[in-house]
Amino acid sequence: MNENVFWQLIQESLNESNGELKDQHEVLITMLSKYEPEEIIEFDKIFNKFYVKSYTSDLWAAAYIINGGCYDDDFDYFRSWLISRGKKVYEESINNPGGLVDVISIYEAGDVEFEDFLYIASDAYKVRTSQDDFYNKVIRIAVPKINLTWSENEEELEKMFPELVEKFW
């Protein structure tokens, strides 16, 4: 498995599920469970790489605005949602979190997260192998320590991401 296959699987699952999170979860588990166990582990390794890369102060500020608050776990679930939306949305959001204003509807605001996506590889591994030892076989990359460059002050957030504040705050 390589990054191209990783993103292809995510995009195919996104398309097949019409963007519905629960459906995408099931579709991707079905697709991924057809791969060899080592490839499922590689999928998780690639996921973790992008997951860690998305651990930034600016993206956290955007998630805070969009969801009306964002604690540690919420940011984890937000970042897994971000990866689930595909390579284009992921990369554009990493480079410009304010661009999420064009991706997320006002109706989604407050609940932009996908916790179950964190467990796609382990779920697919269990389907493929009938084993519960997935986490004994993977190495997690720890997220780096970051200093948040923003506060919960609305004026400060508005200076960072005026479009997000206007739409979601």
PyMOL commands that set and color helices and strands:
alter all, ss='L'
color gray80, all
select helices_A, chain A and resi 3-16+21-32+37-53+57-67+72-84+87-95+97-102+115-129+134-137+154-160+162-168
alter helices_A, ss='H'
color red, helices_A
deselect
rebuild
show_as cartoon
